[in-house]
Amino acid sequence: MPPLHSDLVNATLSPEGLLLSADGPLLALQRDAGGELGGPLLVPQLAALARLCWRLKVMLSRPVIAAGQDVDIDLWVRAEPAESGVSLTIVDWQERPARDRMTSLDPMIEKPADGGWSWQIDTKMRFVTIDGDGLGLPERGARLTGHLKLIADEAGDMPILEALAERKPFHGQRAVPVSRGGEELILSGIPLFDISGRLMGYRGIAVATEADAEVVDTAIIGQTIAASDSFSPLFGRRLDKALRQPLGRIIANADTISGQLEGPLREDYAAYAADIGSAGRHLMELVDDLADLQAIDRPDFVVAQEEVDLADIARRTAGLLAVKAADRHIRIDAPRTDEALPAIGEFRRALQVMVNLLGNALRYSPDGSMIWVRLENEDGMARVVVADQGRGIALEDQERIFDKFERLGREDSGGSGLGLYISRKLARAMGGDITVESAPGQGARFLFTMPVGA
């Protein structure tokens, strides 16, 4: 393995997670893990980044630590979606002596006692990699059950087999090395997925003492709970696909009917169709919010770091909502064209936050009122202030409005109660925040901050 690479290292992956091309250093890393060109990418951290990039269809850039045979490798990786899959570019590659691999499941796991070792298997329970002398280093491709005799728990179940069937982490699987008799080991592991969400196998740790098993199992249980707190990627994709297309047809047909494009229609029927179209749009917004919720609640969610102009984003947002504001005779006082406010974050996500904040201001503002959008730069933070003349927010409610599905008792059909929750999560992911200043009857001021740019 070369010690350091100053040049860019590139690779391409198919939508299914197959490594279609790779420069020499990455291909060597793939082969060290037991893979080849044309097979699944077997570097879990890179595969996870590519999978997230493909699912979200956005460019991602983040640091990654990969394990070579004798070194740990610090990488800075950029993943970009394309029609044919994902392009990976490693812009920095630094190698250092390997730390103890027994901590690979979680940085909080302490080093296991002597006799512990780490492993990776495929979906047929064949070894892909093994690190340690716990089994006398069996050949790659050897079956786990050929070297370990699995022991059922008190209920007669095998945790590792149940996990394989349900694609979830497992812990507390007892086993005895076939070649060494009765020296019992305890296995724990986490699943590995490709870009499309297909299970690739498991990576885990084997320890020889109950104390080490308790530490490892606590981390595994935490990952299981975290995974259960949100939609699975597969469920999210199915929900999005199942709802978006029929809702689009409903909205289009309702607009055709209400607009009387096919001929004259009774006024009440046209009004019914307009109501159907409005309800369809509300459901489509809810689908969008649920898709965002699935993405941002995942522990591996990241945003791009790029130079943006918050003044430009604020003006664009005012333009997008100008028609809606004009319908209610509300004036939006946006930043002047000669104003600029450089910041660091992701353009698409910052625009999403601004659309939500200004959309909320419109929703709660009385007809004929004004909304102000102001720019500030203070203490290394760029700030956009959205102020309205609405009914205001009581002090005790000013944190509640950022909770999931919180609508403060509203009974109208507008909004899902997710917008502010998602917006604050996005702002914080970009190194900023969203706060509110308000009092009943005095309107509200929402402050959206991001790190200041050059």
C-alpha positions as CSV (number, residue, x, y, z in Angstrom):
1,M,0.0,0.0,0.0
2,P,1.6,3.3,-1.0
3,P,2.2,5.6,2.0
4,L,0.6,8.8,0.6
5,H,-1.1,10.0,-2.5
6,S,-1.0,13.7,-3.4
7,D,-2.9,13.2,-6.7
8,L,-6.6,12.8,-6.9
9,V,-7.9,9.2,-6.7
10,N,-11.1,8.6,-8.7
11,A,-13.6,5.8,-8.9
12,T,-17.1,5.2,-10.3
13,L,-19.8,3.0,-8.8
14,S,-23.0,1.6,-10.4
15,P,-26.4,2.3,-8.7
16,E,-26.1,-1.2,-7.2
17,G,-22.8,-0.4,-5.5
18,L,-20.5,-2.2,-8.0
19,L,-17.0,-0.7,-8.4
20,L,-16.9,0.0,-12.1
21,S,-13.6,1.8,-12.2
22,A,-10.9,2.8,-9.7
23,D,-7.5,4.3,-9.7
24,G,-4.6,2.1,-8.4
25,P,-4.6,3.0,-4.7
26,L,-8.4,2.5,-4.2
27,L,-8.3,-0.7,-6.3
28,A,-5.5,-2.0,-4.1
29,L,-7.7,-1.1,-1.0
30,Q,-10.6,-3.0,-2.6
31,R,-8.5,-6.1,-3.2
32,D,-7.1,-6.0,0.4
33,A,-10.7,-6.2,1.5
34,G,-11.2,-9.3,-0.7
35,G,-13.0,-7.6,-3.6
36,E,-12.3,-7.0,-7.3
37,L,-13.2,-4.5,-10.0
38,G,-16.8,-5.1,-11.0
39,G,-17.8,-6.4,-7.6
40,P,-19.4,-4.6,-4.7
41,L,-17.3,-1.9,-3.1
42,L,-16.0,-3.6,0.1
43,V,-14.7,-0.5,1.9
44,P,-17.8,0.1,4.1
45,Q,-17.2,3.8,4.8
46,L,-16.9,4.7,1.1
47,A,-19.8,2.4,0.2
48,A,-22.0,4.1,2.8
49,L,-21.1,7.6,1.5
50,A,-21.8,6.5,-2.1
51,R,-25.1,5.0,-1.0
52,L,-26.2,8.2,0.7
53,C,-25.2,10.3,-2.3
54,W,-27.2,8.1,-4.7
55,R,-30.2,8.1,-2.4
56,L,-30.3,11.9,-1.9
57,K,-29.1,12.8,-5.4
58,V,-26.8,15.5,-4.0
59,M,-23.0,16.0,-3.9
60,L,-21.5,15.1,-0.5
61,S,-18.0,15.8,0.8
62,R,-16.7,14.5,4.1
63,P,-13.7,12.9,5.9
64,V,-13.5,9.1,6.0
65,I,-11.2,6.7,7.8
66,A,-10.6,3.4,6.0
67,A,-8.5,0.4,7.2
68,G,-5.7,-1.0,5.1
69,Q,-3.8,-4.2,6.0
70,D,-1.3,-2.5,8.3
71,V,-2.4,1.2,8.3
72,D,-5.4,3.4,8.9
73,I,-6.1,5.8,6.0
74,D,-7.5,9.3,6.5
75,L,-9.4,10.3,3.4
76,W,-11.3,13.4,2.2
77,V,-13.9,12.1,-0.2
78,R,-16.3,13.9,-2.6
79,A,-19.2,11.8,-3.9
80,E,-21.3,13.2,-6.9
81,P,-24.4,11.5,-8.3
82,A,-24.6,10.9,-12.1
83,E,-27.1,9.2,-14.4
84,S,-25.0,6.0,-14.4
85,G,-24.2,5.9,-10.6
86,V,-21.9,7.7,-8.3
87,S,-18.4,9.3,-8.9
88,L,-16.0,9.2,-6.0
89,T,-13.0,11.6,-5.8
90,I,-10.5,11.3,-3.0
91,V,-8.8,14.6,-2.7
92,D,-6.6,13.8,0.2
93,W,-5.1,10.4,1.3
94,Q,-3.0,10.2,4.4
95,E,-1.8,6.9,6.0
96,R,-0.8,6.3,9.6
97,P,0.0,3.3,11.8
98,A,-3.2,1.3,12.5
99,R,-4.9,1.9,15.7
100,D,-6.4,-1.1,17.4
101,R,-9.0,-2.5,15.0
102,M,-11.1,-3.9,17.9
103,T,-12.8,-0.5,18.2
104,S,-14.0,-0.5,14.6
105,L,-17.7,-0.8,15.4
106,D,-17.8,2.4,17.5
107,P,-15.2,4.8,18.8
108,M,-16.6,4.5,22.3
109,I,-16.0,0.7,22.4
110,E,-13.1,-0.1,24.6
111,K,-10.4,-2.5,23.6
112,P,-11.5,-6.1,24.0
113,A,-9.4,-8.5,26.1
114,D,-6.7,-10.7,24.6
115,G,-8.3,-13.1,22.1
116,G,-10.7,-10.6,20.6
117,W,-10.7,-10.1,16.8
118,S,-12.7,-8.3,14.1
119,W,-14.2,-9.9,11.0
120,Q,-16.4,-9.2,8.0
121,I,-18.7,-11.8,6.2
122,D,-20.9,-11.7,3.1
123,T,-24.6,-12.6,3.0
124,K,-23.6,-16.3,2.7
125,M,-21.6,-16.1,5.9
126,R,-18.3,-16.4,4.1
127,F,-15.3,-14.5,5.5
128,V,-14.3,-11.4,3.5
129,T,-11.7,-10.1,6.0
130,I,-10.5,-11.2,9.4
131,D,-8.1,-9.3,11.8
132,G,-6.7,-11.2,14.6
133,D,-5.5,-14.7,15.5
134,G,-8.8,-15.9,17.0
135,L,-9.4,-18.5,14.3
136,G,-5.9,-19.1,13.0
137,L,-6.6,-16.8,10.1
138,P,-8.9,-18.9,7.8
139,E,-8.8,-18.3,4.1
140,R,-11.0,-15.6,2.5
141,G,-14.2,-17.3,1.3
142,A,-14.2,-19.8,4.1
143,R,-17.6,-20.2,5.8
144,L,-18.0,-18.8,9.3
145,T,-19.8,-21.9,10.4
146,G,-16.9,-24.0,9.2
147,H,-14.7,-22.5,11.9
148,L,-17.3,-21.6,14.6
149,K,-20.0,-23.7,16.1
150,L,-22.9,-21.3,16.9
151,I,-24.7,-21.8,20.2
152,A,-28.4,-21.0,20.6
153,D,-29.5,-18.6,23.4
154,E,-31.9,-19.6,26.2
155,A,-34.9,-19.2,24.0
156,G,-33.3,-21.5,21.4
157,D,-32.6,-18.6,18.9
158,M,-29.5,-17.7,16.9
159,P,-29.1,-13.9,17.0
160,I,-26.8,-13.8,14.0
161,L,-29.3,-15.8,11.8
162,E,-32.3,-13.6,12.9
163,A,-30.2,-10.5,12.1
164,L,-29.4,-11.8,8.6
165,A,-33.1,-12.4,7.9
166,E,-34.2,-9.0,9.2
167,R,-31.1,-7.0,8.0
168,K,-30.4,-5.5,11.5
169,P,-27.5,-5.4,14.0
170,F,-27.1,-8.4,16.4
171,H,-25.3,-8.9,19.7
172,G,-24.6,-11.7,22.1
173,Q,-24.2,-14.6,19.6
174,R,-22.2,-17.2,21.4
175,A,-19.9,-19.6,19.5
176,V,-17.1,-22.1,20.1
177,P,-14.1,-22.3,17.7
178,V,-14.3,-25.7,16.1
179,S,-10.5,-26.2,16.1
180,R,-10.0,-25.1,19.7
181,G,-12.7,-26.9,21.6
182,G,-14.6,-25.2,24.4
183,E,-13.1,-21.7,24.5
184,E,-16.4,-19.8,24.0
185,L,-16.5,-16.5,22.1
186,I,-19.3,-13.8,21.9
187,L,-20.0,-12.2,18.5
188,S,-21.6,-8.8,17.7
189,G,-22.1,-7.2,14.3
190,I,-23.7,-4.5,12.2
191,P,-25.1,-4.8,8.6
192,L,-23.4,-3.4,5.5
193,F,-25.5,-2.1,2.6
194,D,-24.7,-1.1,-1.0
195,I,-25.9,2.0,-2.7
196,S,-29.3,0.5,-3.5
197,G,-29.9,-0.6,0.0
198,R,-29.1,-4.3,-0.7
199,L,-27.5,-6.2,2.2
200,M,-23.8,-6.9,1.5
201,G,-22.9,-8.7,4.7
202,Y,-21.8,-8.0,8.2
203,R,-18.8,-6.5,10.0
204,G,-18.3,-7.3,13.7
205,I,-16.2,-8.2,16.7
206,A,-15.6,-11.4,18.6
207,V,-14.6,-11.2,22.2
208,A,-13.8,-13.7,24.9
209,T,-15.2,-12.2,28.1
210,E,-18.6,-11.1,29.3
211,A,-17.2,-7.6,30.2
212,D,-16.1,-6.9,26.7
213,A,-19.3,-8.3,25.3
214,E,-21.3,-6.0,27.5
215,V,-19.5,-2.9,26.2
216,V,-19.8,-3.9,22.5
217,D,-23.4,-5.0,22.9
218,T,-24.4,-1.6,24.4
219,A,-23.1,0.1,21.3
220,I,-24.9,-2.4,19.0
221,I,-28.2,-2.0,20.9
222,G,-27.8,1.8,20.6
223,Q,-27.4,1.5,16.8
224,T,-30.5,-0.8,16.7
225,I,-32.6,1.8,18.6
226,A,-31.3,4.6,16.4
227,A,-32.2,2.7,13.3
228,S,-35.7,2.1,14.6
229,D,-36.4,5.8,15.2
230,S,-36.8,6.6,11.6
231,F,-38.0,5.1,8.3
232,S,-35.7,2.5,6.7
233,P,-34.2,3.7,3.4
234,L,-36.1,0.9,1.6
235,F,-39.4,1.9,3.1
236,G,-38.8,5.6,2.4
237,R,-38.1,5.0,-1.3
238,R,-41.2,2.8,-1.6
239,L,-43.4,5.4,0.1
240,D,-42.0,8.2,-2.1
241,K,-42.5,6.1,-5.3
242,A,-45.9,4.8,-4.3
243,L,-47.4,8.2,-3.5
244,R,-45.7,10.8,-5.8
245,Q,-46.9,9.5,-9.1
246,P,-50.6,9.0,-8.3
247,L,-50.7,12.3,-6.4
248,G,-49.2,14.0,-9.5
249,R,-52.0,12.6,-11.7
250,I,-54.6,13.6,-9.2
251,I,-53.3,17.2,-9.1
252,A,-53.0,17.4,-12.9
253,N,-56.5,16.1,-13.5
254,A,-58.0,18.4,-10.8
255,D,-56.3,21.4,-12.3
256,T,-57.7,20.5,-15.8
257,I,-61.2,20.2,-14.4
258,S,-61.2,23.3,-12.2
259,G,-59.6,25.3,-15.1
260,Q,-62.4,24.0,-17.4
261,L,-59.8,23.2,-20.0
262,E,-62.1,20.5,-21.6
263,G,-65.2,22.8,-21.7
264,P,-67.6,24.6,-19.5
265,L,-68.5,23.1,-16.1
266,R,-70.9,24.0,-13.2
267,E,-69.3,26.4,-10.9
268,D,-69.6,24.2,-7.8
269,Y,-68.0,21.2,-9.6
270,A,-65.1,23.4,-10.7
271,A,-64.7,24.5,-7.0
272,Y,-64.7,20.9,-5.9
273,A,-61.9,20.1,-8.3
274,A,-59.9,23.1,-7.1
275,D,-60.3,21.7,-3.5
276,I,-59.1,18.3,-4.7
277,G,-56.0,19.9,-6.3
278,S,-55.3,21.9,-3.2
279,A,-55.5,18.8,-1.0
280,G,-53.3,16.9,-3.4
281,R,-50.6,19.6,-3.2
282,H,-50.8,19.5,0.5
283,L,-50.2,15.7,0.4
284,M,-47.3,16.1,-2.0
285,E,-45.7,18.6,0.4
286,L,-46.1,16.1,3.2
287,V,-44.4,13.4,1.0
288,D,-41.5,15.9,0.4
289,D,-41.3,16.6,4.2
290,L,-41.2,12.9,5.1
291,A,-38.5,12.3,2.5
292,D,-36.4,15.1,4.1
293,L,-37.2,13.8,7.6
294,Q,-35.9,10.4,6.7
295,A,-32.6,11.9,5.3
296,I,-31.8,14.4,8.1
297,D,-32.6,12.1,11.0
298,R,-30.0,9.6,9.9
299,P,-26.7,9.8,11.9
300,D,-24.7,9.9,8.6
301,F,-26.5,13.0,7.2
302,V,-24.2,15.7,5.9
303,V,-24.5,18.8,3.8
304,A,-22.1,20.3,1.2
305,Q,-19.7,23.0,2.2
306,E,-19.8,25.7,-0.6
307,E,-19.7,29.4,-0.9
308,V,-23.2,30.9,-1.1
309,D,-24.7,34.4,-1.0
310,L,-27.6,34.6,1.5
311,A,-28.7,37.9,0.1
312,D,-29.1,36.3,-3.3
313,I,-31.0,33.3,-1.7
314,A,-33.3,35.7,0.1
315,R,-34.1,37.6,-3.1
316,R,-34.7,34.3,-5.0
317,T,-37.1,33.2,-2.2
318,A,-39.0,36.4,-2.3
319,G,-39.4,36.0,-6.1
320,L,-40.6,32.4,-5.7
321,L,-43.3,33.5,-3.2
322,A,-44.2,36.8,-4.9
323,V,-47.4,35.6,-6.5
324,K,-48.7,34.0,-3.3
325,A,-47.9,37.2,-1.4
326,A,-49.7,39.4,-4.1
327,D,-52.8,37.3,-3.8
328,R,-53.2,38.5,-0.2
329,H,-51.8,42.0,-0.9
330,I,-48.8,41.3,1.4
331,R,-45.6,43.1,0.6
332,I,-42.2,41.4,0.9
333,D,-39.4,43.9,1.6
334,A,-36.4,41.8,0.3
335,P,-32.7,42.7,0.3
336,R,-31.6,45.2,-2.4
337,T,-29.9,43.9,-5.5
338,D,-26.6,45.5,-4.5
339,E,-26.6,43.7,-1.1
340,A,-24.5,40.6,-0.5
341,L,-24.0,38.3,2.5
342,P,-21.4,35.6,1.9
343,A,-21.8,32.4,3.9
344,I,-20.6,28.8,3.9
345,G,-23.2,26.0,3.5
346,E,-25.2,24.2,0.8
347,F,-27.1,26.4,-1.6
348,R,-30.0,24.0,-2.1
349,R,-30.5,23.5,1.6
350,A,-30.2,27.2,2.5
351,L,-32.8,28.0,-0.2
352,Q,-35.1,25.3,1.3
353,V,-34.8,26.9,4.8
354,M,-35.5,30.4,3.4
355,V,-38.6,29.1,1.5
356,N,-39.9,27.6,4.7
357,L,-39.3,30.6,6.8
358,L,-40.8,33.1,4.3
359,G,-43.7,30.7,3.6
360,N,-44.5,30.5,7.3
361,A,-44.4,34.3,7.5
362,L,-46.9,34.5,4.7
363,R,-49.1,31.9,6.2
364,Y,-49.4,33.7,9.5
365,S,-49.4,37.3,8.3
366,P,-52.7,39.2,7.9
367,D,-53.8,40.4,4.5
368,G,-52.3,43.7,3.5
369,S,-49.4,43.5,5.9
370,M,-45.6,43.6,5.3
371,I,-42.8,41.1,5.8
372,W,-39.2,42.3,6.2
373,V,-36.1,40.3,5.2
374,R,-33.0,41.8,6.6
375,L,-29.3,40.8,6.5
376,E,-26.8,41.0,9.3
377,N,-23.1,39.9,9.9
378,E,-22.0,39.5,13.5
379,D,-19.4,37.5,15.4
380,G,-18.4,35.4,12.3
381,M,-22.0,34.4,11.5
382,A,-24.1,35.5,8.6
383,R,-27.7,36.1,9.6
384,V,-31.0,36.5,7.7
385,V,-33.9,37.9,9.7
386,V,-37.5,37.3,8.5
387,A,-40.0,39.5,10.4
388,D,-43.8,39.6,10.0
389,Q,-46.8,41.4,11.5
390,G,-48.7,38.2,12.5
391,R,-50.2,37.3,15.8
392,G,-46.9,36.4,17.4
393,I,-45.8,33.4,19.4
394,A,-46.0,33.0,23.2
395,L,-42.7,32.6,25.0
396,E,-43.7,29.1,26.2
397,D,-44.3,28.0,22.6
398,Q,-41.1,29.3,21.0
399,E,-39.2,26.0,21.4
400,R,-42.3,23.8,20.8
401,I,-42.7,25.1,17.2
402,F,-39.4,23.4,16.3
403,D,-40.7,20.0,17.4
404,K,-41.8,17.3,14.9
405,F,-45.4,17.6,13.7
406,E,-46.0,20.6,16.0
407,R,-48.7,22.9,14.6
408,L,-49.7,24.8,17.9
409,G,-53.3,23.7,17.7
410,R,-53.9,24.8,14.1
411,E,-56.9,23.1,12.5
412,D,-56.4,24.3,8.9
413,S,-54.9,22.0,6.2
414,G,-51.8,24.1,5.6
415,G,-48.4,22.7,6.7
416,S,-47.3,19.3,8.1
417,G,-45.7,20.5,11.3
418,L,-42.3,19.4,10.0
419,G,-41.1,22.5,8.2
420,L,-39.4,24.3,11.2
421,Y,-38.1,21.0,12.6
422,I,-36.4,20.2,9.2
423,S,-35.2,23.8,8.7
424,R,-33.5,23.9,12.1
425,K,-31.9,20.5,11.6
426,L,-30.6,21.7,8.2
427,A,-29.3,25.0,9.6
428,R,-27.4,23.2,12.4
429,A,-26.0,20.7,9.9
430,M,-24.5,23.7,8.1
431,G,-23.0,25.1,11.3
432,G,-25.7,27.6,12.0
433,D,-29.1,27.7,13.7
434,I,-32.6,29.1,13.6
435,T,-34.1,31.0,16.6
436,V,-37.2,33.1,17.1
437,E,-38.0,36.3,18.9
438,S,-41.7,37.1,19.4
439,A,-44.5,38.0,21.7
440,P,-48.3,37.6,21.3
441,G,-49.7,40.3,19.1
442,Q,-46.3,41.6,18.1
443,G,-45.4,39.5,15.1
444,A,-42.4,37.2,15.0
445,R,-38.7,37.5,14.0
446,F,-37.0,34.3,12.8
447,L,-33.2,34.5,12.7
448,F,-31.4,32.1,10.3
449,T,-27.6,31.9,10.8
450,M,-24.8,30.3,8.8
451,P,-21.0,30.6,9.1
452,V,-19.8,33.7,7.3
453,G,-18.0,33.3,4.0
454,A,-15.1,35.1,2.5
